[in-house]
């Protein structure tokens, strides 16, 4: 079995990436890494016929040795392990990161890594909630508020706020650098207002906004962040996958 792996531009793997996206049918959290130049793709051929591709890279000063995507035509997956190993050897990959709803790459990760580490939890929308907070108003942030809003510890200042008793109690927004039609919800509640249900309320309203503009809401949080997970669940979202990773065993 002659396996060839060669570097390829994004243009040369675009058709294969489209098939990968179609098969995933979910939010691909690092879909934009290709366009942003964080990944180097490789075409994988078997006996002279292209059967798939893989992509390896990293962000900023990180080592460029992380496998992020691996796709084979379904009819060629019986030999997936050998094809993946050839891709790893040719690309110099040392690590793998996968979201568990990517079944093929998750299989390769579980077969190849020394220890599996959980990083983040991905969420999809499953229930339309009807939370009502009489003293809370969901609205767009003003230019003046953006300059004076409470200090955010984790997320950026969003384009939308929850106003409570004349104060900005929470901000949130939608990020769109994902595969269509998905948007990603982010939010942060000011410390004095936590524990009052504002997090679930603003996620609920951002979900509604996402649907109004023709997007499918999604979200994620650190695997260890129990509070964020409970907030998303109260807003009608449910875990649909985990982002896992590990170092490839030699």
Secondary structure, 3 states (H helix, E strand, C coil): CCEEEEEECHHHHHHHHHHHHHHHCCCCCCHHHCCCCCEEEEEEEECCEEEEEEEEECCCCCCCCEEEEEEECHHHHHHHHHHHHHHHHHHCCCEEEEECCCHHHHHHHHHHECCCEEEEEEEEECCCCCCCCCCEEEEECCHHHHHHCCCCCCCCCCCEEEEECCEEEEEEEEECCCCCCEEEEEEEECHHHCCCCHHHHHHHHHHHHHHHCCCEEEEEEECCCHHHHHHHHHCCEEEEEEEEEEEECC
